[in-house]
């Protein structure tokens, strides 16, 4: 017979197990939620005395424009898909001064499918009043239905790929990934049809939807009924042949017909009020937008008989990269406007277009039935945000010694009268340590780009700034790497000011650092003292996706980097992770810095304990809070992501600035769970020890740091306001021997460390 004590003991064990399980679940949950970043638009940015409305939207290169209701109010909002970055950007319609203004609302971006590619159009195919989503699929089209739920809109995939009935059976409704189709009701019967160029890129196929005619419950009953809708043939730029056979046309009739220029963008609709659907056409080799005039019938009987090479007639579209047109009411006056943007996927090979002004906005000053498009600006939406063109790279540091962080941004380059080149923009923080506010001071910091061109005849491209103590004198220096026709160059400007004072930088005193082996354009650097010997070591993120680690076996001022490994932390070759930008900071207040990396495909990753020797690093990419799901998750922020970290609101946790290939920045406020440091993490850290130069001190609390000799004499002191600040003392002029560093905290508690000067 079992005793009462047995049951008591078993009950106690069960209680302990349940408590342990609850603790395990709690710690697992808190661990999963360790990093938490949220979209932030509070820091204002002023450019040319104008406060930007959407400074942190990230820039635009190849924008595609559609409208839908995001927030269930009375106004349709704007959804932009950037073809260059495969990124969705969402803007709410805000009524202001009897006009619609577009307010960036990135929280809605998480509600869109994460794997959109090449193109995206929003069209209400099921006539329920909600726009549905059409996008590129392998060899065709994917379709998502807009479902209204308790949390707002969601997407239900209904076709992948969309199919059509051809002359010899059913097959994928083919659209080349380089093309942009027209999804509209061509025959005015109430369902959407699809017009797309055929595989040769020379004629337009009409895939007529018979859903209404057949009274089908299937909204997609497509049949390819015409191989050259509009009865025209096109091969090269502005090379149109009219009055062609509407059904039996094949490219065999044209001896020179061949697949030569993949890339056609079309828009179809009535542009002159005659009830017939005209066509706007952009071609990959054209700088213009051609208007094809329909003088025949509608639907299946459309017949294009002429084209206008200059469209609109006044200030016609004319830019170097594959124009495509989007027609929507963009100013809220009830009349359709037009915006034209590049449809290319590769801007690096064609730097002729100004990617800061690549959205040409034509306001409709006619009627909706008979539009009169008048060019109003060439930077629609771009003029509301920071947009440096392409591949923005931010860096944060205190330039003027006022206690807040200023901002530098490099970029890929832009056209100038003397060639394509980049520079570094400088924004002064005119706010405070608790509320950043940036104002553009110059687009060529210290005239650095101009001076290098004038003296060395070098055009810098892909300039990337950074800050580190590169000569071991205790002050942050300004460095940068860039591409030139001679290859990569890594340089820095020594800071002649003491740490914490206003920087003293001179562009005439550049110092060139040795390049890492096989360092090429697109690869990125991180200078960091891994072994705390007072010399900066090096990480190199390679174009193959792996990360090389080098140890500095030279001196602080004359580094010699010896490679330790080709796959730091186990980060091996992975082409989707190439072009990784890197930054380091303590993200959660535990006094253990994290490594943040952003890659080519738009993923941000955090690696904890990255400085441990020979550690295999595990990434955390569930970083951005989704307010609709009430949890952090992976969210794409752009492509070619380059992070910068710095405390912009004075709470002791660094915010995350992400430079992206759209040429702008995206800002994420750090709302991570602040961790309580363990006892070993609260110690006073001093390094390097012994030292013959500068001594660096990381303190666990605010207070006063003192340097004392063995006789008790005070040799120097610094007041540290934030635990995140690093103090330093120059021991190079002191006799060799033993010294003490003493921290007197705000609570009057004292901590000491013994220092050896060599």
N, C-alpha and C positions, 0 to 999 in steps of 0.2 A: 504494500500500500504506500502510495506516495505521500510525503509529508506536506504540510502547509508551506514550509520553508521552500520546498521545490517550486511550488507555483509562484511564490513571491519572487524567487530568483528568476524564473522564466519570464514573469511579467516585467521584471526590471530589465532583462536582456532585450525583450521586445521593445520596451520603451527606448532603450539606448539605440537599437537598430533603427527605429522610426525617427529618432532625433538625428542620427547620423545620415539617414536617407534624406531627410528634410534639409540638413545642412549641405549635403552633397548637391542636391538640386538647386539650392540657393546659390552656392558657390559656382556651380556650373552656369547658372543664369547670369550671375554678375560677371563671371569671366567672359561669357559670350557678349555681354554688353559693355566690356571694358572700354572700347573705343566707340565714340558716338559723335558724329559730326552732322551739323544741320545747315541748310542753305541760309546764307546771311546776306542781306542787302543794306544793312544799316550804315556802314562806313561810306560817306559821300565821296565823290570824286569830281573835281572841278577841272575842266579843260577850256582854255581860252575864255575864262570868266563865266563859263556855263556849267551848271551842275548837271552831270549826266543822269538820265532817268534810269538807265539799266546798266550801271558800270560793270557789274560782275557777270554779265550774260555769256561771255566767252568768245565773242566775235563770230563773224559769218564769212564763208568763202563761196560755197556753191549752194545757195539757199533755194528751197522749194516751199511754196506758200499754200496753205489750205486754211479753211476756217471751220470751227466747230464750237459747240458750247462746252466749256470746261467746268464751269461753276454753277450751272443751272439758273443763271439769272436771265434777264431779257436780252442780253447782248451776246452775239457770237464772238468768240475769242479767236486768237490766231495761233496756229501751230506751224512751226518752221522745221523742216527737215534739211539738215546740211549734208549735201551729198559727199563732201570731202571728208567728213568725220563720221558719217552715218549716225548723227546725233539729232535727237528730237529736242526742240526748244519751245516752251509754251509761254504765251503772253496773254494776259487778261485784257479785255477791252474796258477802258476807263473813260467815262464821259467827262471831259474837261474843256471848258471854254467853248461849248457847242461843237466840240470835235472829239473824235475817238483817239485816245493815246494808248499805246501798247505797253503794259507793265509786265516785266519779266516775272514769271511765277514758276520757278523750277520744281516746286513740289509736285506739279502735275506730270512732270516728265517720267516719274517712276511708274505711272499708270499705263505707259505705252510699252509694247513689246520691246525687249532689250536687244533683239537680234535683227533689227531692220537693216536692210542693205540697199544701196544704189538709188532708190527713189521711193517716195511715199506720197499718195494722194488721198484726200478724204472726200468721199462721195456717198451720199445716202442712197444705197441701192434698193433697200426694202421699203422705202417711203414711209418710215416711222418717225420722221422728223429728226433723227440722230445720224450724224455723219459716220459712215463706216470707213474702214481702212484698207486700201489696196497698196501692195508693195511688191518688190521684186522677190522672185523665188528662183531656184536653179532651173533654168530653162523656161521661166514663165512668170506667173503672178500668184501671190498669196493674198487671201482676203480674210479680214477679221470683222465680225459684226459687233457693232456698238451695243452693249447690254447695259441698261440702267439698273444699278443695284442700290442697296441701302447706303453704300459708301461712295456713290457716284458712278461714273461710267467704268466699265471693264470691257475687255475684248474677248470674244469667242472666235477661235479660228474655224472658218467654215469651208475653206478651200486651200489646198496646198499640194500641188498647184491647181489653178483653175483650168478646166478643160473645155474644149470646143469640138464641134462636129465638123470634120473636114470633108473633102471630096472622096476620101478613101477610108473614113473611120474616125474614131475619137482620138484626140491627142492633146498634149499640153497647148494651151493658148500661149504661143511663144512671143516673148518680148525680150530683146537683147538687154543685157544689164546696162549697157551704155546709153540706151534709148529712154525716152519718156513718152508713154502712150497717152491717148486721150480717152477718158472714161466718161461718157456722156450719153444722153438719150438722142442718138443720131436720127432715128425715124419718128421721134415724138409720139411714141405709143405708151410711155409711162414706165418703161424699164431701161436700165443702162446698157448701152452697147459699148464695144471697145474697138478703137482704131489704133493700129500699130503697124509700123513698118515691117516688111517681110524680112527673111533671113539675109537677103542681098542688100537691104537698106535702100532700095530703089523705088518700091511701090508700097502703098498703104493698103493693108488688108482690113476689111470690115467684118467683125465678128458680131453678127446681129443676135440680139437676145429675143427668143421667142417665148419667154415666160408668160407675158401678158396674153399673146395670141393663143397659146395652148392652155391658158388658165391653170398653169402648173403651180404646185406648191413649192417647187424648186425655183428660186429666184434666178438661177443661172442655167439657162437653156441656150447656150451659144452655138451658132453655126457660122462657119466661114462662108459668106455668100458672095463676096467680091474680093478679087485679088489686087485691084488697083482702084480703090475708092477715090472719087474725084476725077478719074480718067486722066491721070497724068503720070509721067515717069520721071524719075530724078536719079542722077548718078553722082555728079560732082556738086560743088558749091554753086547755088543759083543756076543750075543747069536743069531746066524743066522742059519737058516735051508734053504738050497738051493733046487732047482729043484722042486718047488711046482707047483700045478696046476695054470695056468695063469688066469682062469676065475672063476671057481666055488669054489675057496677057501673060507671057512668061518671059523671063530674062533671056531665053534662047533666041527671041526675036532681035536681040540687040547684041551684035557680035562683040562689042567692047564691054558688055555688062559683066561686072565681077564684084565680089565683096572687097571693097577697097577702103572705104571710110565708114567704119562702124560709129554711129553716133547721130541720132536724130531726135529732136524734141518737138512735140507738136501740141498745139492748143486749138480746139475746134469750137466755133460759135459764131453767131451773127454779129458782124462788126459794122454793118451799115443800115440796119433796120429794114431790110428787104425780105426778111423771113427765111433766108437761105444761110446755111452754115458755111462760113469762110474758114480759112486755116492759117495759123501762124506757124512758121517753120524755122527752127534753128538747126544748123548743121555743124558738126565737129570741126570742119575746115573753114567755116564762115565767121566773119566778124559782124555780120548784119543779121537782122531778123526779117525774113521774107513773109509778105502777106499774099496768100493765094486767094484770088477772087472767084467766088462761086456765082456764075451767071446762069447755071442750068437749073436743076431742081434740088429738092431736099432729100434726105434719107438716102436710099439706094441710088437715086438719080442725080446726086451731086456731080457737078462738072466744073472743074477749075479751068478757066480759059486765059487767065493772065496772072501776072504777079507783080507786086511792088517791091523792088529791091530796097528802097528806102522807106522804112516804116519805124515809127510814124514819120510823116513827111517833114514835120518840124522837129529838129533835134533827133534824127533817127538813131536807133540802136547801133552802136559801133564800138565794140570792144573785142579783145583779141582771143577770147576763149569761149567758144561754143555757147552762144546765148540761148536761153529758154525763157518763155513768157508765162506769167501767171496772172490771171485776171479775176480780181475780187474787189468788193467795196472795202477799201482800206482806210478811209477817213470818215466813214459813218454818214455820208450825205445821200446814200441810197443809189449812187451811181458806181458802176464797175470801174475800178482803176486798174492800172497795169504795172507790174514790177517785173524787171528782167534781170536774171542772174546767171552766172556761168553754170554749165552743166557738166564740166569736165571733172575727172577724178584725179588728175595728176597735174597739179599746179607747179610742182618743182621743175618740170621740164619746160615750162612756158611762163617765165616770170615777167611777161610783158604787161599783164593786167595789174592794175592797182587794186589789190585785195582789201584795201581799206575803203574803197569806193566801188564795190562790185554789185550793188543792188540799186539799179536805176529805177526810180519811181516816177511814173507818169500819172498825173492826176487827170481824171476825166472832167473836162470843162464843157462837155457837150451834154447829151442825155444818155440814159442807160441804153436806149434802143440804138442811138446813133452816137457812139462815144467819140470824143475828141481828146486824144491823149496828149498832155502837155508835160514835158519833163520839168520836174520840180527839184529833184536832188538825185545824186548818184550814190548816196550812202544811206538808203532807207534802213531803219533800225540800227545800222552800224553807227550812225551819228548819236545814238543814245547810249552807247557802250564803249568800253575800252576795246579798240580793235587796231592792233599794230600790223595787221595784214596776215601773217602766218607764223606759227610756231613761237608763241610767246613763252619767255622764260623769266620768272620773277626771282627777286632776291630781296631780303629784308635786313635792314641794319639801321642803327641810329647815326645819321649823317651829321647832325648839328649838336649832338650832346644834350638834347633837351629831355631825354628820358623816354621818348616814344620812337617807334620804328618808322623809318622812311622806306620808300619803295623804288627799286630799279627794275626795269623790264627790258630784256633783249628780245630780238625777233629774227626771223629768217632773212628779211631784206625787202626792199622796195625799189621801184624804178626811180632813178635820179637823172639829171642831165648828164652825169658823168658815169653812168652805169648802175647796175643792180648792186645794192649794198645794204648792210644792216648797221644798226647803231644801238645805243642803250638809252632808253627813256628814263628820266628821273622825276619822281613825284615826291614832293616834300609833305610830310605829315603835319598839317596845320591844326590838327585836333589836339588830343591829349593822350596820356598813357592809358586812359580808361575808355576813350572813344576816338578811334582813328578817323581822320578825314584827310584825303590826299588831294594835292593840287599839282598839276603838271608844270614843271619848271623848264625843262628842255627835252627835246627829242634826240639830242646828241650830247650826252653827259661829258662835260669838260672838252667838248668838241673832239672827242677821242677818235671817232671814225674819220672825221675830216682830216685830222692831223696825221693819222696813219696813211691815209690816201695821199696827202700832199707830200709827206716826207719819204714814204716807202713805195708809193704807187701800188698799194695793196687795197683791194676792195674786200672788206670784211663781209662775210655772210654767216648766218646762223650764229650770231653772237650770244653767248650765255654768261651772264655775270654771276659772281659768288663772293662771299666774304669769309676770310679765315686769317689767322695770324701766320702769314706765309714766310716771315723772316725771323720769327721767334723773339720779337721785341715787346711782346705783351699787348700790342694793339691790333685790332682787326684791319687787315689790308683788303683792298678791292681787287679781285681777280676776274679774269674772263678767259674763255676759250672761244675760238672762231675758226671758220674755214676761209682759206684764201687760195689763189691759183697756185701757190707754192706748197699747199698742204695746210695742216692744222697748226695753229699757234696758240700757246698757253702763256698768258702774261699776267702781271699784277702791278698795281700802283702802291708803293709803300705808304703807309699812313704815318706821317711824322708827328702826329698828336699822341698824347698819352691816352691810355684806355679810359673810356668814358667821357672824353672831351670831344669837341667838334672835330670831325675828321679833317686832316690836312693832306689832300691828294693832289698830285701834280702829274698831268698827262705827259709831261716831258721826261718824266723819270720812270718810264716803264722798264720792268725787268722781265725777261723772257725765261720761262721755266722749261726744263727738258720735257719733250713729249714722251708719254708712255710708249712702249714698243707697239708698232702697227696701229697707232691711234688715228682713226679716220673720221670723216664727217658723219654726224648722227650719233656718235658715241658720247658718253657723258662721264663726268668725273665727280668724285667726292673726296675732299681732303679731310682726314679725321685722324686723331692720335689714338690708335687702337691700344697701344701698349703703355700709354701715359709716360713716355720718356721725354716729352717736350718737343718731339719732332712729328710733323704731320705725315701720316701714312696715306695711302691712296687706294680708292676703289675705282675701277674702270668698268662701266656697263657697256658691253660690246654689242655690236649690231647683230650678233648671232644669239643674243638673249642671255648668255652667261655673264658672270661678273668676276673680273680678275681682282685679286688683292695684292698690293705691294707694300713692303715695309721700307721705311726710310732708314737706310744705313749710313746716310751722310750726316749733314748738320741741318738745323732749321733753315738757315739762309742758303745753303748749297745742298739741296736734297739729292740723294741717289736712291732710286727706288728699285728694290729687289723683289721679284715676283715670288709670292708665297703659294698661290694657287690660281688655277684657271676657273674654278667654280666655287667662289666664296659662298659659305653657308649652304653648299649643295645646290646653288642656283646655276643650273647647267644650261646647255644650249636649248633654246626655245624661241623660234622665230616670231611668235606672237608677243613675246616679251621684249623684243629688241627696242632700242632707243629708250632705255629706262632712265628717267630722271631720278635723282636721289636727294634726300634731305634728312637731317637728324635733329631730334629734340625729344624731351621728356613729355609725352602726351598726356600722362595721367597723374603726375605729381608724386610718383614713387621714387624719384631721383635716379631712375634707370632709363637712359635715353632709348628711344625706338628709332629704327630705320624705316623711312617711308619711301616707297618707290612707285612711280607711275610709268606705265609702258605705252607702247605704240597703239595698242588696241583700246586704250581708255580705262584700264584697270588700275586702281590705287590699292597698294598692299602695305600693310604694316608688319614689320618683323621685330619682335621683342628679343631682348638678350642677344642682340646681333653682334656685340663686341666680344662674346665668349670665344676663346680659341677653339678652332676645329668644330664649332657647333653646326648642326644641321638645322637650318632656319625653317620655320613653318609660317606661311603667310596668313594674314587675316585680311580679307577683302570685304567683309560685311561691316562697312564703316559708316554709311550714310543713312540717316534716320528717315524712314518712310512713315509719314504721319497718318496715312490711310491704313497701314497695317500695324502701326504702333510698335515698330521694331526697326533695328538697323539691318541693312542688307547691302548687297552689291548694287551700285548704280554707276552707270557709265557717265563720265563727266566731259568726254571729248575724245580726241586721239592725240598721241604723242604728248602724254601728260607729264609735266615737269612740276614737282611740288616745291613749295617754300613754306617754312614754318616760323611763326612768330606771334607773340601775345599782343593782340590789338585791342583788347578790352580790359586789361589789367587784372584779370582773375587768376593769373598764374599758370594758365593752360594755353599752349600755342594754338592759334588758328591755322587753318590750312589754305594756302593759296595755290590753285592749280593753273599753271599756264597750259594752254591747249593749242592744237594746230589751227584752230579758227582765228588765231591771232590775238585772243583776249584772255581774260582771267576769270576763274570761278572761285568764289569765296565760300568757305565752310567754317562755321563757328564750332569750336571745340566744346562740346557739352559732355565729355566723357566722365564716367564715374571716377571721382578723385580717390585714389588709393592711399591708404595709410602706410607710410614707409615702415619696413621692419627695422628692428634695432640696429642691425648692421648697415641699413641704408640711411640712418640718421647721423652717422659719424661725420666728423669733419674730414673732408678728403683734400689732400695736398699732393701735388705732383708737378714735375718729376722730383723724386727724392732718392738719392742726392741730386743736386743740380749745380751747374756753374752759370746758369743764366736766369731766366724768368721762372718764378714759382707761381703755380696757379692753385687757387683755393675754391673748392665748392663747399658752401656752408649749408647746413640743414635748416637754418632759421635766419631771420633778419637780425641785424646787430652790428657790432663793430669788430673788424678784424685787425689785429695788431701783430707786428713783427718785432721780436725782442731778442737781444743777445743774452749770453750766459750771465752777464753782470746785471741783468734786469733793465737795461736801458731800452727805451722805446725807439726803434729805428724807423718805423713807418706805421701808418694806420689808414684804414678805409672803412667808410660806412656803407653797409650793404642793405639796401632797402628791401629787395626781394630775395627769397631763397633761390630763385632761378638764376640770379646774377652770379658771375664768376669774378672773384677778386684776383689780383696778381701783385707780386713784388719782384723787383729786379735785384737779384743777388749777385750780379756779375761784378759789381764794384766792391763787394764785401770780402774781407779776408776769409780764407777757408776755415771751417770750423762748424760748431754746433749752434743752432739758433732755435727759437721757438715761435710758432704761430699760435696766437690766442684768440679765441672767439668769445666775446662777451655778448650774450644774447639779449633780446629785449626784456627777458625775464630775469636778467642779471646772472644767469647761469654761465659758468666759464668752462670752456673746453680748450685743451692744449694739444699741440702736435710738435714732435721734435723734428727738426730739419737739419740736414747736413749740406753745407756749401762746400763745393770742391774748388 
